[in-house]
Structures are given as structure tokens and as C-alpha cells.
Amino acid sequence: MDDYILEMRSITKTFPGVKALSEVSLAVHRGEVHAICGENGAGKSTLMKVLSGVYPAGSYEGEILYGGQVCKFSGIRDSEHAGIVIIHQELALVPYLSIAENIFLGNERRGRNGLIDWNKANADAAELLESVGLHENPVTPVGQLGVGKQQLVEIAKALSKDVKLLILDEPTAALNDTDSEHLLGLIRQLRDRGITSIIISHKLNEIIAIADQTTIIRDGQTVETLDMADPAVDTDRIIRGMVGRDLESYYPERESHPGEEVLRVEDWTVKHATQDRLVVDHASFDVRAGEVVGIAGLMGAGRTELAMSIFGRSYGRDVSGRIFIHGREVKARSVAEAIDHGIAYATEDRKKYGLNLIEDIRRNVSAAALSKLARRGWVNSNEETKVAEESRRSMNIKAPSVSSIVGKLSGGNQQKVVLSKWLFTDPDVLILDEPTRGIDVGAKYEIYTIINRLVAAGKAVVVISSELPELLGICDRIYTLSAGRITGQQPVREATQESLMALMTKERELAA
């Protein structure tokens, strides 16, 4: 008999107007790393919320067997008591509390007098941090840590609860390559210690590297479970299961016919918001109509700072330099002025800056250009609904209606709402900052197709991305940025990952 730590049988979960899961089954062997793959909105996170008690017993159909016993969790405390711990993509840490306080929050270390024993809490936290390879003082406020280190604090917190089954939802989505590799190494160490892990990820190369089994979910249903030891299983095989077809190319073909210059930025210089140092140092670049220009740089190179400061000086101080739109110098001293001059910016953090998550699709799409829908100060709600419906259809936003709350949409569909919002402003220049971060390959392909439609209509598009293959796949030219300075530009037909990396590290090598 197979040694399963977990079996989920015929799980069905319905929300008003939507069947998120339909007869989904999952079997996980004890001591393995089991991956779950699927497009955005396939039901992966919903399934894990059922397992962890976020959606309690009685709110779904089907049964959960854990350790061979039928379990009915009424909440997260029940599942954690059984040794099941989930780490959500949005980390549940309190930034103003220390590492130790976060680790033992709700599970405090108390002395004989009933008060918290801080010496014991800090000592136990130090041991847990050592076990996950995080060399930080336990009294350090979590808010002072980077995302990669915060992820390790979450795992240390899970270990403090005597975890037997660890669920990680997109654990590397916001991490750089170094932090991602460290985290994957830690998951391997946990497997060696007998801890079972379920990992949800869109990064298929990571799935190939770490998973023992991979279950694919599509449209709320189980498609198949793949044995990753099979040499026939590769990224193309997983993608075929996820999207139900072959993606002949990861990047849709596009003929490039750049026209006249639309945007030119000269000697753009920006100081850090709080520190006395330059984050953008005399950067100059240009973009033409019908052209996709990429900006590549390592973390901390100043890519986002460059984009945000151009977009109405929404980042930094002592900003100087010149911006030209269609050859005419413009002053974009605020976001409103930037929009008026035909500049739009889709932020890398769609949840924090790009969307109002508690509002519906309709309000989000119209938010940046309400004046186009208003007469005498009143917004025409019928027109607003019509515009949003057109966006929903043209962008293939998967939602029952434009009244659907944006916070409940999948990441890929949220990104389409962000693009819809900025396209409604009818910009001449669209700056896309990490436009495909945290979304699956099928949704990525759709975003690339939308970008192609924009340049075909004569728009100028700037794409900032941490993924060099993505820039090479969709851009016409690529600028490289290092320590806030433009270190070079290359046409895509001449560029390689190696040549771009050489330019991205050029300034750092000179400084060393």
C-alpha cells in the first residue's frame, strides 16, 4: 500500500456564480516534495485553503485523509495542530514585531509565572533561525528584513509548530535568483528531515529541479499527476498539461516596424527618497512608435526608480533631466500631468499600487481617466460599465462580470485589469514594470499578445523585467542599467543573455 501522508478526494468548492474546484483529487507521499501547477485561476490556492482550514469543513464537498484518518478542519488552528502549515504568497508577518515575536505569535513561550519568557523565546528563535540558515538577531524587527529573509522567518515559524506537511504558495515569486536557490535548498533539507512539502509555483524550471511529483490542475479539475523522475517530463510537457495545448513558442511572433520617436529621456537624475545618494544617474534613452524597448538590470540597479520618477515624479527627490514626447519637451511633475502628456505606468506591485483590491473591475478600469466618463462632475455609470465590459472581452479577463471584486481574481486576471486601466487613458507611452511577475505561462502569452497589439497600433512600450529570456523574446532593443546608469543598449538580434549580463554588471566591476 502506498504511504500517503495526504489524500484529497473529490473536492468541490463553489463560490457565488463560480465553481472553483470540481471533483479535484490529490495524493501526496510522505517525505516528498509535491508540486501543484496550473494557470492562474485554475484552483491551486483554493485547494490549499480547503486543506489548511481557511475554507472550513462544511463549506466544500469531498473528504480529506491525513495520516490515513478522515479530517475535518474548522480553521487554521485545527490544521496546524495536526502539523499542516501553509505559507501564503502574501506573507503573514507583523513588520513592527521582532523575528522572535513573529515566530511565536499565538504560540508564546511562557515561564512559570505565566508571563512571556523572552530569554527562552529569543534562544528558541535563534535555534530555529540557525536551522533555516538565517543569520539574524532574533530581536531584529521583521520589517527591516528583505523578502527572502522574511520567507525564511515564515519557515522557521512553521518549524516551531512541529510541521509535518508544509504548503508553500508561490514561495519564490518575489525573490531574486540567489534567495530562490537558497529557499529551494532549504526545502530539500526539510525533505531529508522527513518533512513533506507541497509547493505551488509558476516557475517551471524550479519545479523540474525540486519536485518528486507534480499534479496539474486546469479549470478547477485534476488533469494528471506526473512522476518527475520520468525523463520525458520537461517544461513543455507540464505546459501542455496546464494549458491543454502546445505553446509552439513562448513568445508570439511580431514584425517590427518602428516609426518616429515618441519618448526621449535626457540626463535623468534622481536621488533616493530618504538617503543622500543617486538611484538614477544621468540616464538617457528613447522609444519609438511601434517599438518595445526593454530595460534590464540587476536588483537595486534603479529600474523601478527610473520608471516611477518619469511617471509624474512618483519616486525620489531632486529629480532633474528632460522628457520629450513627440519631440516636444513636457513637464510631468505629478501623476496627473504624466497621464495628461500620454504616459502610463503599470507598477510591478499591482496589489499595493496598481489596483484597489476591494473595488470591482468596473471602478478599477475607469480609475485613471474618470474625466472621460464625467459630465458636470458626475460619472456616467452606464458608460463606465460599457467601457469595463469592452475591456473584459478584449483582454479576456476571466470573471463573471465587471462587478466582480478585483481582489478575488487570479494574478493574471488582475494584471489584465491593470493594463485595461492604463489603456483606457489612451497613452502614447506605456511603461510596464515586471508585467508577467507571478503569473503562469498561458497568461504570460496573453500579456505578450496584448503588447504586440499595442505596438501594432503605434504605441511605444517600455518593458522592465528581471527575466532576460523574456526581454529577448518580446523587445526590439534593450537598454542595460547598473547602479543607476545606462551602461549600453543592444538590438535584440545582436543581444544574448551573456552580453546583457556583462553590461548589467559593468559599473559594479568598475566600482570594485
C-alpha positions as CSV (number, residue, x, y, z in Angstrom):
1,M,0.0,0.0,0.0
2,D,1.3,3.5,-0.9
3,D,2.5,5.5,2.1
4,Y,0.4,8.6,1.6
5,I,0.5,11.4,4.2
6,L,-2.4,13.2,2.4
7,E,-5.3,12.3,0.2
8,M,-7.9,14.8,-1.0
9,R,-10.8,13.0,-2.7
10,S,-13.3,14.6,-5.0
11,I,-13.0,18.1,-3.5
12,T,-15.6,20.5,-4.9
13,K,-15.7,24.2,-3.8
14,T,-18.3,26.7,-5.1
15,F,-18.4,30.4,-4.7
16,P,-21.5,32.5,-5.8
17,G,-21.6,32.1,-9.5
18,V,-18.3,30.2,-9.8
19,K,-17.3,26.6,-9.3
20,A,-13.7,27.0,-8.3
21,L,-13.0,23.2,-7.8
22,S,-14.8,20.3,-9.3
23,E,-14.1,16.7,-8.1
24,V,-10.4,17.5,-7.5
25,S,-8.3,14.7,-6.1
26,L,-4.7,14.8,-4.8
27,A,-2.4,12.2,-3.2
28,V,0.9,13.1,-1.6
29,H,3.5,10.6,-0.5
30,R,5.1,11.0,2.9
31,G,8.5,12.8,2.8
32,E,8.3,14.1,-0.8
33,V,8.1,17.5,-2.5
34,H,4.9,17.6,-4.4
35,A,4.3,20.4,-6.8
36,I,0.9,21.8,-8.0
37,C,0.9,23.6,-11.3
38,G,-1.9,25.3,-13.3
39,E,-2.8,28.5,-14.9
40,N,-3.9,31.5,-12.8
41,G,-7.5,30.8,-11.6
42,A,-7.1,27.0,-12.1
43,G,-7.9,26.5,-8.4
44,K,-4.5,25.7,-6.9
45,S,-4.6,28.2,-4.0
46,T,-8.3,27.4,-3.3
47,L,-7.4,23.7,-3.0
48,M,-4.7,24.5,-0.4
49,K,-7.1,26.8,1.5
50,V,-9.5,23.9,1.7
51,L,-6.7,21.7,3.1
52,S,-5.5,24.2,5.7
53,G,-8.9,25.0,7.0
54,V,-9.1,28.6,5.6
55,Y,-12.2,27.2,4.0
56,P,-13.6,25.1,6.8
57,A,-15.2,21.6,6.7
58,G,-18.8,22.0,5.6
59,S,-18.0,24.8,3.0
60,Y,-16.9,22.2,0.4
61,E,-17.7,18.7,-0.8
62,G,-15.4,15.7,-0.7
63,E,-13.1,14.4,2.0
64,I,-9.5,14.9,3.3
65,L,-7.5,12.0,4.6
66,Y,-4.4,13.0,6.6
67,G,-2.2,10.3,8.0
68,G,-4.8,7.8,6.9
69,Q,-7.6,9.4,9.0
70,V,-10.5,11.5,7.7
71,C,-10.0,15.1,8.9
72,K,-12.5,18.0,9.1
73,F,-10.6,21.2,9.9
74,S,-12.8,24.1,11.1
75,G,-10.0,26.6,10.9
76,I,-6.2,27.1,10.5
77,R,-5.6,26.3,14.2
78,D,-7.0,22.8,13.7
79,S,-4.8,22.1,10.7
80,E,-1.7,23.5,12.4
81,H,-2.4,21.4,15.5
82,A,-2.3,18.4,13.1
83,G,1.1,19.5,11.7
84,I,-0.2,21.2,8.5
85,V,1.2,24.7,8.0
86,I,0.6,26.9,5.0
87,I,2.8,29.9,4.0
88,H,0.8,32.2,1.7
89,Q,2.2,34.2,-1.1
90,E,1.3,37.3,0.9
91,L,3.5,36.8,3.9
92,A,1.6,36.9,7.3
93,L,4.3,38.7,9.3
94,V,4.0,41.8,11.5
95,P,6.7,44.2,10.4
96,Y,7.0,46.1,13.7
97,L,7.4,43.0,15.8
98,S,10.8,41.2,16.2
99,I,11.7,38.0,14.5
100,A,11.1,36.0,17.7
101,E,7.8,37.7,18.4
102,N,6.6,36.8,14.9
103,I,7.8,33.2,15.1
104,F,5.9,32.6,18.4
105,L,2.9,34.9,17.8
106,G,-0.1,32.9,19.2
107,N,2.3,30.3,20.5
108,E,4.2,32.3,23.1
109,R,7.0,30.9,25.3
110,R,5.8,31.4,28.8
111,G,7.6,31.0,32.1
112,R,6.2,29.5,35.4
113,N,4.6,32.8,36.3
114,G,2.5,32.8,33.1
115,L,4.4,35.7,31.6
116,I,6.4,35.5,28.4
117,D,9.9,34.2,28.9
118,W,11.8,36.4,26.5
119,N,15.1,34.8,27.1
120,K,13.6,31.4,26.1
121,A,11.7,32.9,23.2
122,N,14.9,34.5,21.8
123,A,17.0,31.4,22.4
124,D,14.5,29.1,20.8
125,A,14.1,31.6,17.9
126,A,17.9,31.6,17.4
127,E,17.9,27.8,17.1
128,L,15.1,27.9,14.5
129,L,16.9,30.6,12.5
130,E,20.0,28.5,12.5
131,S,18.1,25.6,11.2
132,V,16.8,27.6,8.2
133,G,20.2,29.3,7.5
134,L,19.1,32.8,8.6
135,H,21.9,34.6,10.5
136,E,19.9,37.4,12.1
137,N,19.4,38.6,15.7
138,P,16.0,37.3,16.9
139,V,15.2,40.8,18.3
140,T,15.5,42.4,14.8
141,P,12.2,43.9,13.6
142,V,10.9,41.8,10.7
143,G,10.2,45.0,8.7
144,Q,14.0,45.5,8.4
145,L,14.4,42.3,6.5
146,G,14.2,41.7,2.8
147,V,11.5,39.5,1.3
148,G,13.9,36.5,1.0
149,K,14.7,36.6,4.7
150,Q,11.1,37.1,5.7
151,Q,10.3,33.9,3.8
152,L,12.8,32.1,5.9
153,V,11.2,33.6,9.1
154,E,7.9,32.1,7.9
155,I,9.5,28.7,7.5
156,A,11.1,29.0,11.0
157,K,7.7,29.8,12.3
158,A,6.3,26.7,10.7
159,L,9.1,24.5,12.2
160,S,8.2,25.9,15.6
161,K,4.7,24.4,15.2
162,D,6.2,20.9,14.6
163,V,5.2,20.9,11.0
164,K,4.8,17.6,9.2
165,L,3.2,18.9,5.9
166,L,4.4,22.4,4.7
167,I,2.5,24.2,2.0
168,L,4.3,27.0,0.1
169,D,2.2,29.1,-2.2
170,E,4.5,30.8,-4.8
171,P,7.4,31.0,-2.4
172,T,9.9,32.4,-4.8
173,A,7.6,34.8,-6.8
174,A,9.2,37.9,-5.2
175,L,12.7,36.6,-4.7
176,N,15.9,37.1,-6.7
177,D,17.8,34.2,-8.1
178,T,20.1,33.9,-5.0
179,D,17.3,33.9,-2.5
180,S,15.3,31.5,-4.6
181,E,18.1,29.0,-4.8
182,H,18.7,29.2,-1.0
183,L,15.0,28.6,-0.4
184,L,14.9,25.6,-2.7
185,G,17.9,24.2,-1.0
186,L,16.2,24.6,2.4
187,I,13.1,22.7,1.0
188,R,15.4,19.8,0.0
189,Q,16.9,19.8,3.5
190,L,13.4,19.6,5.0
191,R,12.6,16.7,2.8
192,D,15.8,15.0,4.1
193,R,14.4,15.5,7.6
194,G,11.2,13.8,6.7
195,I,9.0,16.9,6.3
196,T,6.6,16.7,3.3
197,S,6.2,19.9,1.2
198,I,3.6,21.0,-1.3
199,I,4.8,23.8,-3.5
200,I,2.7,25.9,-5.8
201,S,4.8,27.7,-8.4
202,H,4.7,29.2,-11.9
203,K,8.4,28.9,-12.2
204,L,8.6,25.6,-14.1
205,N,12.4,25.4,-14.0
206,E,12.2,25.3,-10.2
207,I,9.5,22.6,-10.3
208,I,11.7,20.5,-12.6
209,A,14.6,21.0,-10.2
210,I,12.9,20.2,-6.9
211,A,9.7,18.2,-7.2
212,D,9.2,14.5,-6.9
213,Q,5.7,14.5,-8.2
214,T,3.7,17.2,-10.0
215,T,-0.1,17.5,-10.1
216,I,-1.6,19.6,-12.8
217,I,-4.9,21.4,-12.3
218,R,-6.8,23.0,-15.1
219,D,-10.2,24.9,-14.9
220,G,-10.8,23.6,-11.3
221,Q,-10.2,19.9,-12.2
222,T,-7.3,17.5,-11.8
223,V,-5.7,16.8,-15.1
224,E,-2.9,14.4,-14.2
225,T,0.0,13.7,-11.8
226,L,3.5,13.4,-13.3
227,D,6.4,11.5,-12.0
228,M,9.3,14.0,-12.2
229,A,11.9,11.1,-12.4
230,D,10.5,10.3,-15.9
231,P,13.0,11.7,-18.4
232,A,10.0,12.5,-20.7
233,V,8.7,15.1,-18.3
234,D,10.1,18.6,-19.1
235,T,8.7,22.2,-19.1
236,D,7.0,21.6,-22.4
237,R,5.2,18.6,-21.1
238,I,4.0,20.5,-18.0
239,I,2.8,23.4,-20.1
240,R,0.8,21.1,-22.3
241,G,-1.0,19.8,-19.3
242,M,-1.6,23.3,-17.9
243,V,-3.0,25.0,-21.0
244,G,-4.4,21.9,-22.8
245,R,-2.3,22.5,-25.9
246,D,1.3,23.0,-27.1
247,L,2.7,26.5,-26.9
248,E,4.6,26.4,-30.1
249,S,6.6,29.4,-28.9
250,Y,6.7,31.1,-25.5
251,Y,6.6,34.4,-27.3
252,P,4.2,35.3,-30.1
253,E,5.8,36.4,-33.3
254,R,5.7,40.1,-34.3
255,E,7.0,42.1,-37.2
256,S,8.9,45.1,-36.0
257,H,8.3,48.4,-37.9
258,P,9.3,51.2,-35.5
259,G,8.2,54.7,-36.5
260,E,9.0,58.2,-35.3
261,E,10.4,58.9,-31.8
262,V,7.6,59.1,-29.2
263,L,9.6,59.3,-25.9
264,R,13.0,60.7,-25.2
265,V,14.5,61.0,-21.8
266,E,17.8,63.0,-21.3
267,D,20.2,63.2,-18.4
268,W,17.5,61.9,-16.0
269,T,18.9,62.0,-12.4
270,V,17.1,61.0,-9.2
271,K,18.1,61.0,-5.6
272,H,17.0,58.3,-3.1
273,A,13.7,59.2,-1.3
274,T,15.4,59.2,2.1
275,Q,19.2,58.8,1.6
276,D,21.7,61.2,0.1
277,R,22.6,59.1,-2.9
278,L,21.7,58.9,-6.6
279,V,19.5,56.0,-7.6
280,V,19.3,57.2,-11.3
281,D,22.4,58.8,-12.6
282,H,22.1,60.9,-15.9
283,A,20.2,58.2,-17.7
284,S,19.1,58.8,-21.3
285,F,17.1,56.6,-23.6
286,D,14.4,56.8,-26.3
287,V,11.4,54.8,-27.6
288,R,9.8,55.0,-31.0
289,A,6.2,54.3,-32.1
290,G,5.5,50.6,-32.7
291,E,8.6,49.6,-30.7
292,V,9.1,47.6,-27.5
293,V,12.2,48.7,-25.6
294,G,13.4,46.7,-22.6
295,I,15.3,47.8,-19.5
296,A,17.5,45.1,-17.9
297,G,19.3,45.4,-14.7
298,L,20.1,43.5,-11.5
299,M,18.2,44.1,-8.3
300,G,19.0,47.6,-7.0
301,A,20.1,48.9,-10.4
302,G,17.4,51.6,-10.3
303,R,14.9,50.2,-12.9
304,T,11.7,50.9,-10.9
305,E,13.1,54.2,-9.6
306,L,13.7,55.3,-13.2
307,A,10.2,54.4,-14.3
308,M,8.4,55.8,-11.3
309,S,10.3,59.1,-11.4
310,I,9.4,59.6,-15.1
311,F,5.8,58.9,-14.2
312,G,5.0,62.1,-12.5
313,R,8.0,62.1,-10.1
314,S,6.2,59.5,-8.0
315,Y,9.5,58.4,-6.6
316,G,12.6,60.1,-5.3
317,R,13.7,63.7,-4.8
318,D,15.8,66.4,-6.5
319,V,14.7,65.0,-9.9
320,S,16.4,66.6,-12.9
321,G,16.6,65.9,-16.6
322,R,14.3,66.4,-19.6
323,I,11.4,64.5,-21.1
324,F,10.3,64.8,-24.7
325,I,7.0,63.5,-26.1
326,H,6.9,63.6,-29.9
327,G,9.8,65.9,-29.9
328,R,8.3,68.4,-27.6
329,E,9.6,68.9,-24.0
330,V,7.0,68.3,-21.4
331,K,6.9,68.8,-17.6
332,A,5.4,65.8,-15.8
333,R,5.6,67.0,-12.2
334,S,2.7,64.9,-11.0
335,V,1.0,61.7,-12.0
336,A,-1.9,63.7,-13.3
337,E,0.4,65.7,-15.6
338,A,2.1,62.5,-16.7
339,I,-1.2,61.0,-17.7
340,D,-2.2,64.2,-19.5
341,H,1.0,64.0,-21.5
342,G,0.3,60.4,-22.6
343,I,2.5,58.5,-20.2
344,A,1.1,55.4,-18.4
345,Y,2.9,53.2,-15.8
346,A,1.9,49.7,-14.8
347,T,3.6,49.1,-11.5
348,E,5.5,46.0,-10.5
349,D,3.4,45.7,-7.3
350,R,-0.1,45.5,-8.7
351,K,-1.7,44.7,-5.3
352,K,-0.2,47.6,-3.4
353,Y,-0.1,50.4,-6.1
354,G,-1.8,49.2,-9.2
355,L,-5.3,48.2,-8.0
356,N,-8.0,48.9,-5.5
357,L,-8.5,45.3,-4.3
358,I,-11.8,45.9,-2.5
359,E,-13.4,47.5,-5.6
360,D,-14.8,45.8,-8.7
361,I,-13.4,45.6,-12.2
362,R,-15.5,48.5,-13.4
363,R,-14.2,51.0,-10.9
364,N,-10.6,49.9,-11.4
365,V,-10.7,50.2,-15.1
366,S,-12.0,53.7,-15.1
367,A,-10.0,55.0,-12.1
368,A,-7.2,56.7,-14.1
369,A,-9.4,58.5,-16.6
370,L,-12.7,59.3,-14.8
371,S,-12.9,62.7,-16.6
372,K,-13.6,60.8,-19.9
373,L,-16.8,59.5,-18.3
374,A,-17.9,62.5,-16.4
375,R,-20.2,65.4,-17.3
376,R,-20.7,68.3,-14.9
377,G,-18.8,66.4,-12.2
378,W,-20.9,63.3,-12.4
379,V,-19.6,59.9,-13.7
380,N,-21.9,58.2,-16.2
381,S,-22.1,54.7,-14.6
382,N,-23.7,53.2,-17.7
383,E,-20.7,54.3,-19.8
384,E,-18.3,53.2,-17.1
385,T,-19.9,49.7,-17.2
386,K,-19.8,49.7,-21.0
387,V,-16.0,50.6,-21.1
388,A,-15.3,47.9,-18.5
389,E,-17.2,45.2,-20.4
390,E,-15.3,46.1,-23.5
391,S,-12.0,45.7,-21.6
392,R,-13.2,42.4,-20.1
393,R,-13.9,40.9,-23.5
394,S,-10.9,42.3,-25.4
395,M,-8.5,41.4,-22.6
396,N,-10.1,38.0,-21.9
397,I,-10.5,38.8,-18.2
398,K,-11.9,35.7,-16.6
399,A,-14.6,37.0,-14.3
400,P,-18.4,36.5,-14.1
401,S,-19.0,40.2,-14.6
402,V,-17.4,43.7,-14.3
403,S,-18.9,43.8,-10.8
404,S,-16.5,41.1,-9.6
405,I,-14.2,42.3,-6.9
406,V,-10.6,42.6,-8.2
407,G,-9.0,41.2,-5.0
408,K,-10.7,37.8,-5.7
409,L,-9.3,37.5,-9.2
410,S,-6.2,35.4,-10.1
411,G,-2.9,37.2,-10.6
412,G,-3.0,37.0,-14.3
413,N,-6.5,38.5,-14.5
414,Q,-5.6,41.2,-12.0
415,Q,-2.7,42.1,-14.3
416,K,-5.1,42.4,-17.3
417,V,-7.2,44.8,-15.2
418,V,-4.1,46.9,-14.5
419,L,-3.4,47.0,-18.3
420,S,-7.1,47.8,-19.0
421,K,-6.9,50.8,-16.6
422,W,-3.9,52.3,-18.3
423,L,-5.1,51.6,-21.9
424,F,-8.3,53.5,-21.1
425,T,-6.2,56.6,-20.6
426,D,-5.1,56.2,-24.3
427,P,-1.4,56.7,-23.6
428,D,1.3,57.2,-26.2
429,V,3.9,55.6,-24.0
430,L,3.2,52.6,-21.7
431,I,5.8,51.6,-19.2
432,L,5.3,48.0,-17.9
433,D,7.3,47.1,-14.8
434,E,7.6,43.3,-14.4
435,P,4.3,42.8,-16.3
436,T,4.3,39.0,-16.0
437,R,5.7,38.5,-12.5
438,G,3.8,35.8,-10.6
439,I,1.6,34.7,-13.5
440,D,1.5,31.4,-15.4
441,V,2.8,30.7,-18.9
442,G,-0.6,30.8,-20.5
443,A,-1.4,34.2,-19.0
444,K,2.1,35.4,-19.9
445,Y,1.5,34.5,-23.6
446,E,-1.8,36.6,-23.4
447,I,0.1,39.6,-22.0
448,Y,2.7,39.3,-24.7
449,T,-0.1,39.2,-27.3
450,I,-1.6,42.4,-25.8
451,I,1.8,44.1,-26.0
452,N,2.0,43.1,-29.7
453,R,-1.4,44.6,-30.3
454,L,-0.3,47.9,-28.7
455,V,2.8,48.3,-30.8
456,A,0.9,47.3,-33.9
457,A,-1.4,50.3,-33.1
458,G,1.6,52.6,-32.9
459,K,2.1,52.8,-29.2
460,A,5.6,53.0,-27.6
461,V,6.1,50.3,-25.0
462,V,8.9,50.1,-22.3
463,V,9.2,46.7,-20.5
464,I,11.2,46.3,-17.3
465,S,11.8,42.7,-16.5
466,S,14.1,40.6,-14.3
467,E,13.9,37.7,-16.8
468,L,16.4,38.2,-19.7
469,P,14.7,35.5,-21.9
470,E,11.5,37.5,-21.7
471,L,13.2,40.7,-22.8
472,L,15.0,38.9,-25.6
473,G,11.7,37.3,-26.6
474,I,9.5,40.4,-26.8
475,C,11.7,43.5,-27.3
476,D,13.2,45.3,-30.3
477,R,16.0,46.9,-28.3
478,I,17.3,46.5,-24.7
479,Y,19.0,49.1,-22.5
480,T,21.1,47.9,-19.6
481,L,21.1,49.7,-16.3
482,S,23.7,49.3,-13.5
483,A,24.0,51.5,-10.3
484,G,21.5,53.9,-11.8
485,R,23.5,54.4,-15.1
486,I,22.7,53.3,-18.6
487,T,25.7,51.1,-19.5
488,G,24.6,50.2,-23.0
489,Q,21.9,49.3,-25.5
490,Q,21.7,46.4,-27.9
491,P,19.3,45.4,-30.7
492,V,17.7,42.1,-29.8
493,R,19.1,40.5,-33.0
494,E,22.6,41.0,-31.6
495,A,21.9,40.6,-27.8
496,T,22.4,37.5,-25.7
497,Q,21.9,36.8,-22.0
498,E,25.7,36.8,-21.6
499,S,26.2,40.1,-23.4
500,L,23.4,41.7,-21.4
501,M,24.8,40.4,-18.2
502,A,28.2,41.8,-19.0
503,L,26.7,45.3,-19.5
504,M,24.4,44.9,-16.4
505,T,27.5,44.3,-14.2
506,K,29.8,46.7,-15.9
507,E,29.5,49.6,-13.4
508,R,29.8,47.2,-10.5
509,E,33.0,45.8,-11.8
510,L,34.5,49.3,-12.3
511,A,33.4,50.3,-8.8
512,A,35.1,47.2,-7.3
